[in-house]
Every structure is written in structure tokens, then in C-alpha cells.
Amino acid sequence: MINSDLDRPDHCIRIVRGQEAANLLRDSCFQEEWDALADACPWATACQSYNYISTWFEIYSNCFEPLFVLHETGEGRLAGLLALAISSDGKSLVHAGACQAEYQVWLARPSSSDTFILGALSILREQFPGKYIRLQYVPDRTPMSWISHARTRGVSTKRTVVKRPLLETVTESQINASLRKKSNRSRINRLKKIAELKFTRISKRQDLEPFIGSIADFCDLRQGAINRTFPFRDDPHKKEFWLGLLEKTGLIHASALMLGDAPIAVHIGPISRSSVSLGIICHSPFFSEHSPGKLLILYLAKQLAQENFSYFDLTAGGDEYKSRFASRFDEASILEISFDGFDYYLGVMRHGLLGSAKHMLGPVATSRAKALRRRFSLSANLFHLASSKKKIIYHSRDTPPLPPISVPTVSLRVNCLSDLLLPKVRYSRREMECEFLAEALRLLEAGARMYTYANRGILLHCSWVASDRSAPPGMMRGRGQAWHFWETYNVTEALAPNVRVLSLSQRLHDAKQFASSQDVFVHLERRDDGAARFLEQYGFIHVDRANG
């Protein structure tokens, strides 16, 4: 039986929302009470801290309305807090921080946690009948005995337990031993031949701000290609949120693996007492063959050991690499809470089917990224084989002498990820764009060189140069090493007549630096008469694939 202090006349539970809640966020006394409660709550994380949540509400003020469920003693002391938010359209009730809060839970002292959360859910049911709340993820040490009593309060609750991988910090000598392994040492040495390689701890907003655009591009390209999501592109507030968090002392741990003056891998994550949680982690596709993400995690583990953190929380989720790095596992929970039976089952079905499928499929689900990569690689192969009949191929034994490039009337950019992530009018569905990005990611990681042209925030042209090793399957091969030139995206009706010829000319000029005295194949669409005339003018010969 759960004893309820809330029945005492000197205790009360209440909801504050909207402007009243916003005023509380600016109250220094309330902030002190919040901080003291978080310190006394063993399962609290950075995502429940005043600084984290107040920053989120400040940045997302036009998207969410604050709602706090408060448990206050007769002396006015804060004894319980569930920080929620209502979406601007009034349809969704979420934990404050929404998807930016990796951990979602209430604050209370252990002795009163169960009575507080039951009381909080009861009053929420009264004021928000039919609503559904999903708390993902709830930390391992959170009391859960209240769940068996929730039904008596008219609250439906489903708990799903998931594994959480942790990388315990070890001595610096152990990390150094891992970095000295032959494979890692080879990666490090190859990178050092390119430029100075260094691991950097970032502690100030002004030090992170110059790189936040690249970080967003790295994340969106990979997530779009693999998971069909765009964390930064779909959330225009995300950059400012993480920059704002870095302004709060002791809240965020940020670091980068730098090659010269540019980041090739970055991590930004919240600090929760003696641990750092995985937040944003990304790496440049241009250096993927050197595994910069893996090197970053090793250098980060070394840094965390030096800073006396107990472990690096890799967080729950199906990413396979997390299990490879984990030294142990504990658990986290997903709580699906409904104040209406029908809505509860709809919510469980909406959010739970994928999780259940992953649980049943086991290793198959955790290998989703690899399966998608194989699928996209196969799609690319079939595409190039199927489209070969629609293309004409021009060949030269080496890159021929070309006239100097005149002042261009359009600006083509090389390996510009931000161009690649711009809206694409040719793709009416996200799935089509993501398959295009998956192939682009594969090419960039293989070492292909990308040229793009955009106008007024729309991608209009994307073309490539690649060696045999980097080119897609199905390309015609020469007798020796060959270089290939082709296009993957054009909005023909929006392009100036000379853009495609200028693109081809620039690519051929650039190729003189690395593709001289080698076979050159240019793959053109049959209707591209301008480029065909340009190639024939400078000695390229039309070849038949069958006579390769």
C-alpha cells in the first residue's frame, strides 16, 4: 500500500501553466527550490535540471507552452515536480524538452516519489481527459511500484524496459593502449599526413558556433540517408538550443576531433552528475575511411577519465556501435501513460510497434543501418545498369587540353553538404530524397568529388567525378585506371542553358590535377546535346557500351 502525504492538509499538488509557469521560470526562489529538489532526487539527470528546461522553453517558446505539476509542502517547499509542455496546437502533451530530452522523468525525494507521481497523474487526468504522455527514457533508479496502483486512479500505463549501454571510464593507460592498436594507429597516422590531428574540449559558445553549421550538415546527411530524418533541417531551433546550453556552466560536455582547422568528428552531450550522456555525435563523410567517429569516442573516453567522470552513457537505442563500445549495461524504461483507454491503446500501437519489432527481430533490427546501406548500394547498382541504355558515353585516353575557364556566370560548389541538403523539387516524397542522399553519402565516403549548383535555396544540379574505386557499380571500365564524370540531379527547366556545360568544363579542368594520362569516361543523358558538342569539340569519342 502506498501512503499518501498528499492527503495531509499542509501538502498540496497543483498545476501551473502558460504565463504563470513562465513567471515561475524567472523566479530566483523557484529556481533554488528546483535545484535543491534535483540534487535530492537520485534518478534526476541533466534533462530535468532548471538550466536545461528553462533554456529549452526560452528557445522553443513559440512551439510549446510550459506546464508544471508541483507538489508543495505547507512551508512552501518544493517536494515534487513534473515538467511538461503543451504543443502550440494544443494536441500534444510532452515532457519538457520533448525529443531534446534524452531522459524524461519527474523529480521527487525517494520517500514520496510514488505518491507524487500518482497524484500528478490523477490531477492531469482531471484536466486533460483523453490525453497521452510518453516518457522516454526513464532512468534505471526511478521507483516504479506505483504502476500497479495507477489503474485505480483511472490511468493506463505500459512500461517497456530497454537495455542501456555504458562505457565505464578507465585509466588513461588503458585508453592509450587501445589508441596504440595497429588499426587505430594506422588511422591516426594517415590523418596526420593530411594535417595536424588534435582532440579539443569545447567549453564556450563562441568556440562551438563556427562549427555548428558543419555539425548540422554531418547529422542531417547521415540521419537522412539511414533513418530518413533530418534533426536540424526539420528543427530550426536546434542549433540555438545546443549553443544556449553551452552557455550554462557545467551542463554540457562538448568536444571535437580536429584535422587542421576543421572538425571531422564532434560530440555534444549533457552532464549528469558523474557521467556524460551521448547527445549529438557526428563525423565528416569525407574522412569516413579513417573512422573518425571511433577515434573521437576513444579520445573522449580518455578525456572523461582525466576529468574523473565514472562513465560515458551511450544511451538506449538500436545503434549497433553502442554495444561494441559498451563495457556494461543497465536498464531504462519507456512509460506510455494515457488518461483514456482508447487513446492509450492507439498511443501504444503508434509508438510501440517499431520497438516490439526490434525486440523480436533482435540482431536483425540492430543491423538496420547496414541493411539500408546494402539496399541502397543494390538500388544504385540496378539504377546504373538500367539507365545505361538511356545514356551516351564519351571516352578519352586522358583529359584533353581544354581552354581556360572564362568568368563563370553561375557558382558551382565542390563537396558542399549544405547544398546537398537543400530542398529538391524533383522529389515529391521524403523517401525519394533519402535514397538520393544515401547514394550521395556512399559516394562521398568512397572518395567521389561532388559539384552542386543551387539558386534561391533550391538544389538545381548535382554532378560527380570519381575513380574506378569510388564510382558506382555498372560504370564502363577502361583498360587501366579510369575516371568517371556523370550527373545525378538536374532541374532542367530551372537551369540556365550553359550550366551543365560549365559544370562539365569545371570538372574536367579540376581532373587535370589528378586524372592525367588515364582513361576518362563521361556519361551523358542522350538529350544533353550541348555537353555532347562540347566533348566532341575537344577530342572525346562516342563509344558503345557493347563495344566497351
C-alpha atoms as one frame of an Amber mdcrd trajectory, in Angstrom:
protein
   0.000   0.000   0.000   1.264   3.466  -0.885   0.990   6.060   1.845  -0.061
   9.466   0.580   1.343  12.608   2.142  -0.812  14.472  -0.339  -3.869  13.818
   1.837  -2.365  15.936   4.588  -3.813  19.458   4.837  -0.320  21.014   4.825
   0.556  19.427   1.455  -0.900  20.230  -1.963  -0.442  19.347  -5.577  -1.334
  21.762  -8.323  -0.844  22.547 -11.985   0.555  25.811 -13.262   0.723  26.568
 -16.965   1.130  29.302 -19.522   2.165  32.722 -18.276   2.053  31.671 -14.624
   4.529  28.877 -15.350   6.678  31.246 -17.429   6.769  33.653 -14.486   7.913
  30.831 -12.203  10.814  30.138 -14.562  12.016  33.692 -13.957  11.629  33.428
 -10.147  15.025  33.007  -8.472  13.472  31.417  -5.365  11.686  28.835  -7.502
  14.961  28.112  -9.296  16.680  27.465  -5.959  13.879  25.112  -4.901  14.111
  23.305  -8.236  17.883  22.892  -7.972  17.620  21.612  -4.393  14.970  19.053
  -5.377  17.052  17.854  -8.323  20.067  17.406  -6.024  17.942  15.319  -3.634
  16.485  13.145  -6.412  18.815  10.170  -7.110  17.441   9.497 -10.607  17.491
  13.088 -11.828  19.517  13.801 -14.962  20.668  16.982 -16.669  17.445  16.884
 -18.709  15.445  17.611 -15.512  17.666  20.475 -14.373  16.362  24.021 -14.217
  19.013  25.287 -16.645  18.244  22.630 -19.248  14.468  23.042 -19.166  14.422
  26.835 -18.862  16.756  27.091 -21.857  14.504  24.805 -23.867  11.378  26.818
 -23.046  13.179  30.028 -23.939  14.282  28.723 -27.353  11.030  26.883 -28.147
   8.626  29.476 -26.694   6.717  29.745 -29.978   6.270  25.964 -30.170   5.385
  24.910 -26.605   3.590  26.255 -23.538   5.084  25.326 -20.129   3.043  23.202
 -17.724   4.342  22.211 -14.289   2.765  19.765 -11.862   4.014  20.868  -8.431
   3.923  19.179  -5.047   4.437  21.777  -2.315   4.659  21.380   1.453   2.866
  23.603   3.948   6.066  25.630   4.248   6.028  26.280   0.517   8.938  23.948
  -0.181   9.004  22.132  -3.499   8.666  18.364  -2.888   7.786  17.136  -6.386
   7.940  18.422  -9.951   6.806  17.022 -13.283   7.811  19.448 -16.040   5.627
  19.098 -19.129   4.844  21.145 -22.222   1.780  21.600 -24.404   2.346  21.927
 -28.140   1.246  25.204 -29.715  -1.639  23.457 -31.480  -2.832  22.047 -28.139
  -2.786  18.462 -29.391   0.293  17.056 -27.655   1.344  16.836 -24.018   5.057
  16.024 -23.727   7.882  16.045 -21.224   9.627  19.426 -21.208  12.446  19.207
 -23.718  10.436  16.870 -25.958  12.845  14.993 -28.244  15.734  17.137 -26.957
  15.416  15.473 -23.526  17.072  12.058 -23.688  15.722  11.216 -20.217  12.188
  12.077 -19.167  11.098  11.693 -15.546   9.661  13.543 -12.558  11.629  14.957
  -9.638  10.866  13.884  -6.069  12.526  12.541  -2.979  12.565   8.723  -2.859
  10.189   8.532   0.109   7.443  10.479  -1.675   8.056   9.641  -5.338   5.243
   7.120  -5.760   2.630   9.252  -4.042   3.680  12.316  -6.011   3.547  10.739
  -9.467   0.188   9.072  -8.729  -1.195  12.394  -7.511   0.288  14.221 -10.503
  -1.227  11.794 -12.999  -4.592  11.942 -11.231  -4.834  15.711 -11.489  -3.587
  15.623 -15.087  -6.349  13.129 -15.893  -8.917  15.543 -14.496  -7.683  18.484
 -16.521  -6.598  16.662 -19.695  -9.009  13.771 -20.228  -8.144  11.682 -23.252
  -4.503  12.852 -23.430  -1.487  10.587 -23.817   2.024  11.082 -22.411   5.110
   9.136 -23.408   8.158   9.329 -21.149  11.266   8.088 -22.940  13.611   7.210
 -21.382  13.027   6.905 -17.624  16.328   6.305 -15.732  17.085   2.983 -14.093
  16.842   4.059 -10.444  13.378   5.586 -10.706  10.789   3.975  -8.340   8.145
   2.072 -10.307   5.967   0.323  -7.718   3.243   2.942  -8.267   2.388   1.479
 -11.681   0.303  -1.326 -10.160  -1.857   1.313  -8.446  -2.283   3.628 -11.442
  -5.351   1.822 -12.814  -7.275   2.629  -9.623  -6.736   6.312 -10.458  -8.132
   5.861 -13.976  -4.666   5.994 -15.546  -3.478   3.386 -18.078   0.257   2.740
 -18.007   2.501   0.493 -20.088   6.154   0.044 -19.200   8.756  -1.234 -21.663
  12.255  -1.973 -20.350  15.208  -1.466 -22.697  18.953  -2.017 -22.322  21.188
   0.991 -21.839  24.873   0.616 -22.849  27.515   2.294 -20.677  31.209   2.818
 -21.319  32.948   2.916 -17.953  35.882   5.282 -17.865  39.164   3.500 -17.393
  42.701   4.585 -16.683  44.463   6.713 -19.231  46.974   3.931 -19.870  44.200
   1.562 -20.980  42.827   4.093 -23.438  46.326   4.791 -24.748  46.782   1.057
 -25.275  43.632   0.989 -27.403  44.791   4.002 -29.406  48.129   2.233 -29.994
  46.471  -0.785 -31.596  47.705  -1.297 -35.128  44.415  -0.411 -36.832  43.853
   2.759 -34.786  47.487   3.827 -35.068  47.270   3.409 -38.846  44.131   5.589
 -38.993  45.756   8.271 -36.867  48.941   8.297 -38.936  47.012   8.590 -42.207
  45.088  11.562 -40.847  48.252  13.217 -39.556  49.706  13.084 -43.059  46.804
  15.286 -44.194  47.029  17.912 -41.430  47.544  18.313 -37.697  45.217  16.000
 -35.752  44.086  17.002 -32.270  41.291  16.340 -29.794  39.758  19.552 -28.433
  37.447  20.183 -25.480  34.937  22.929 -26.341  33.634  24.890 -23.363  32.422
  28.200 -24.798  29.636  29.119 -27.178  31.930  31.189 -29.363  34.202  28.169
 -29.864  31.356  25.901 -30.996  29.391  28.432 -33.040  31.742  28.455 -36.092
  31.240  24.691 -36.480  27.519  24.330 -35.756  26.645  24.538 -39.459  29.012
  21.672 -40.330  27.708  19.659 -37.375  24.144  20.099 -38.640  25.170  19.013
 -42.158  27.020  15.922 -40.888  23.999  14.891 -38.793  21.311  15.567 -41.366
  23.115  13.852 -44.225  23.732  10.647 -42.284  20.378  10.574 -40.498  18.533
  11.410 -43.699  20.333   8.686 -45.624  19.994   5.978 -42.970  16.967   6.831
 -40.819  15.089   9.221 -43.118  15.090  12.021 -40.557  16.703  15.463 -40.596
  17.324  16.517 -36.974  18.489  20.042 -37.767  16.686  20.781 -41.023  13.348
  19.770 -39.501  14.013  21.754 -36.312  15.185  25.336 -36.957  15.670  25.896
 -33.189  18.045  23.001 -32.590  21.298  24.860 -33.273  20.462  27.717 -30.920
  19.282  25.288 -28.233  22.622  23.470 -28.029  24.576  26.707 -28.244  22.416
  28.098 -25.440  23.053  25.052 -23.254  26.796  25.540 -23.637  26.433  28.966
 -22.028  25.317  27.250 -18.785  28.251  26.235 -16.596  28.686  22.501 -16.053
  25.673  21.446 -18.119  27.168  20.347 -21.453  30.314  18.454 -22.433  31.409
  19.249 -25.994  34.484  18.027 -27.854  35.814  17.730 -31.386  38.438  15.800
 -33.297  40.084  18.489 -35.394  42.035  17.995 -38.618  43.796  21.269 -39.146
  41.205  23.964 -38.530  38.150  21.824 -39.366  36.213  19.338 -37.208  35.993
  15.814 -38.606  34.052  14.378 -35.635  32.089  16.114 -32.880  30.244  15.138
 -29.711  27.928  17.346 -27.626  26.136  15.797 -24.655  24.656  16.687 -21.256
  26.500  16.188 -17.958  24.554  14.299 -15.279  26.483  14.177 -12.016  29.355
  11.719 -12.608  28.522  10.837 -16.215  28.264  12.362 -19.656  25.447  11.223
 -21.943  25.656  10.727 -25.662  23.884  13.665 -27.275  24.875  14.767 -30.764
  27.646  12.690 -32.303  28.622  13.054 -35.940  31.548  12.873 -38.308  32.562
  14.119 -41.722  31.736  11.791 -44.632  34.935  12.917 -46.365  37.108  11.064
 -43.833  34.912   8.036 -43.094  37.561   5.572 -44.237  39.672   6.678 -41.248
  36.841   6.013 -38.711  36.899   9.485 -37.118  33.818   8.683 -35.013  35.558
   5.720 -33.399  38.697   7.759 -32.742  36.605  10.537 -31.218  34.960   8.155
 -28.741  38.357   6.781 -27.677  39.805  10.270 -27.188  36.620  11.316 -25.385
  36.833   8.343 -23.015  40.394   9.341 -22.226  39.275  12.922 -21.546  36.385
  11.794 -19.319  38.784   9.665 -17.265  41.033  12.692 -16.787  38.010  14.718
 -15.667  37.008  11.981 -13.162  33.707  11.016 -14.762  32.575   7.488 -13.895
  31.159   6.511 -17.259  30.062   7.630 -20.709  26.337   6.954 -21.085  25.857
   5.676 -24.641  22.045   5.884 -24.144  19.368   3.374 -25.086  18.596   2.883
 -28.739  19.259   0.436 -31.536  22.576   1.744 -32.869  24.903  -1.220 -33.183
  28.111   0.706 -32.489  26.939   1.467 -28.938  27.060  -2.196 -27.949  30.565
  -2.525 -29.395  31.853   0.251 -27.147  29.842  -0.667 -24.028  31.631  -2.172
 -21.026  28.360  -2.928 -19.210  24.599  -2.450 -19.476  21.818  -1.355 -17.194
  18.186  -0.550 -17.987  15.917   2.342 -18.838  12.145   2.368 -19.271   9.615
   3.736 -21.695   6.363   4.727 -19.973   3.234   5.158 -22.074   0.592   6.849
 -19.955  -2.974   7.573 -21.019  -5.950   9.219 -19.375  -8.315   7.481 -21.801
  -8.378   3.755 -22.513  -8.966   4.021 -26.266  -6.322   6.716 -26.692  -3.930
   4.635 -24.624  -4.100   1.711 -26.996  -3.767   3.999 -30.004  -0.665   5.548
 -28.460   0.856   2.198 -27.601   0.237   0.975 -31.130   1.661   4.151 -32.647
   4.874   4.152 -30.644   5.220   0.518 -29.653   5.039  -1.451 -32.864   8.517
  -0.492 -34.013  10.012  -1.163 -30.602   8.286  -4.540 -30.392   9.503  -5.434
 -33.852  13.066  -4.533 -32.910  12.802  -6.640 -29.768  11.510  -9.658 -31.679
  13.941  -9.293 -34.552  16.934  -8.783 -32.268  20.179  -8.586 -34.262  18.262
  -8.011 -37.476  16.816  -4.780 -36.112  20.116  -3.521 -34.726  21.668  -4.043
 -38.162  19.095  -1.785 -39.820  21.702   0.724 -40.897  23.796  -1.950 -42.600
  20.723  -3.414 -44.278  19.742   0.008 -45.587  23.252   0.608 -46.875  23.182
  -2.748 -48.704  19.772  -1.945 -50.096  20.823   1.487 -51.311  24.008   0.074
 -52.809  21.958  -2.531 -54.669  19.494   0.151 -55.781  22.376   2.224 -57.103
  23.765  -0.768 -58.986  20.394  -1.539 -60.568  19.854   2.136 -61.355  23.122
   2.493 -63.210  22.634  -0.769 -65.084  19.047   0.082 -66.021  19.871   3.643
 -67.011  22.902   2.748 -69.129  20.663   2.403 -72.202  19.438   5.947 -71.595
  22.957   7.394 -71.552  25.629   8.017 -74.120  29.253   7.591 -73.116  32.197
   9.630 -74.318  35.741   8.419 -73.873  39.203   9.961 -73.963  42.548   8.292
 -73.278  43.362  11.166 -70.934  41.944  14.528 -70.033  42.407  16.542 -73.236
  43.712  20.120 -73.411  40.875  22.499 -72.642  40.606  26.265 -72.974  40.849
  28.338 -69.790  37.561  28.687 -67.916  36.114  32.123 -68.514  34.472  34.059
 -65.704  31.584  31.727 -64.760  28.031  33.007 -64.896  26.993  30.547 -62.179
  28.718  29.422 -59.000  29.391  25.703 -58.718  30.449  24.450 -55.305  32.612
  21.428 -54.582  31.697  18.919 -51.836  29.190  21.340 -50.304  26.946  19.356
 -47.949  24.648  22.291 -47.254  23.784  22.409 -50.977  23.125  18.680 -50.982
  20.620  19.085 -48.134  18.621  21.887 -49.759  15.021  21.199 -50.876  14.723
  19.223 -54.114  11.704  19.967 -56.279  12.109  16.766 -58.279  11.352  14.611
 -55.238   7.748  14.748 -54.091   8.286  12.241 -51.269  10.867  12.186 -48.496
  11.691   8.566 -49.310  12.910   9.569 -52.776  15.131  12.322 -51.383  16.574
   9.999 -48.738  17.501   7.380 -51.319  19.266  10.112 -53.315  21.131  11.171
 -50.154  22.040   7.576 -49.309  23.735   7.182 -52.664  25.434  10.568 -52.279
  26.713   9.566 -48.829  28.099   6.309 -50.209  29.894   8.178 -52.994  31.352
  10.836 -50.682  32.581   8.213 -48.229  34.193   6.329 -51.117  36.082   9.454
 -52.182  33.999  10.772 -55.093  34.020  14.521 -55.711  30.652  16.340 -55.812
  29.705  19.524 -57.691  26.463  21.365 -56.947  24.604  24.409 -58.148  21.773
  25.966 -56.137  19.673  29.079 -56.578  17.278  30.738 -54.125  17.606  27.924
 -51.625  16.793  25.127 -54.099  19.211  22.463 -55.370  19.211  22.548 -59.180
  22.234  20.473 -60.218  24.443  17.741 -58.741  27.284  16.042 -60.632  30.303
  13.896 -59.805  33.879  12.908 -60.571  35.186   9.582 -59.301  37.837   6.968
 -59.907  37.012   3.323 -60.638  37.271   2.658 -56.898  34.759   5.357 -55.966
  32.376   5.197 -58.928  29.011   3.416 -58.707  28.719  -0.179 -59.914  27.900
  -0.612 -63.588  30.118   2.171 -64.905  32.110   1.316 -68.039  35.699   0.416
 -67.223  38.837   1.141 -69.235  41.918  -0.951 -69.781  43.633   0.647 -66.803
  42.652   3.127 -64.117  39.739   5.260 -65.288  37.926   8.384 -64.111  34.203
   8.901 -64.487  32.058  12.016 -64.880  28.274  11.915 -64.504  25.243  13.741
 -63.175  22.660  12.545 -60.637  20.301  15.504 -60.336  19.100  18.280 -62.606
  16.092  20.560 -62.592  16.407  21.136 -66.306  13.574  23.622 -66.648  15.150
  25.894 -63.988  18.756  25.720 -65.229  20.381  28.286 -67.497  21.308  26.643
 -70.824  25.056  26.672 -70.117  25.086  25.377 -66.547  25.623  21.741 -67.408
  28.390  22.546 -69.892  30.058  24.817 -67.309  29.818  22.029 -64.752  31.418
  19.544 -67.126  34.128  22.016 -68.107  34.987  22.781 -64.475  35.089  19.102
 -63.565  37.387  18.301 -66.482  39.715  21.193 -65.605  39.851  20.083 -61.979
  40.502  16.499 -63.053  43.719  17.547 -64.792  45.221  17.753 -61.310  44.655
  14.064 -60.516  43.438  12.198 -63.618  46.003  12.977 -66.317  47.192  10.124
 -68.546  44.248   7.960 -67.540  41.056   6.874 -69.277  38.227   9.373 -68.910
  34.576   8.378 -69.348  31.804  10.986 -69.426  28.281   9.608 -69.008  25.654
  11.923 -70.510  21.913  11.874 -70.849  21.003  11.447 -74.502  19.189  14.783
 -74.643  22.238  16.756 -73.396  23.275  17.955 -76.847  25.268  20.946 -75.564
  27.611  18.794 -73.474  27.945  16.281 -76.316  29.070  19.002 -78.753  31.499
  20.338 -76.132  33.115  16.909 -75.683  33.375  16.199 -79.398  34.991  19.609
 -79.911  37.841  18.606 -77.587  38.507  15.123 -78.897  36.201  12.851 -76.931
  34.867   9.877 -78.858  31.355   8.479 -78.536  31.696   4.824 -77.524  29.156
   1.993 -77.492  28.908   0.126 -74.184  28.608  -3.142 -76.020  31.943  -2.490
 -77.724  33.492  -1.113 -74.482
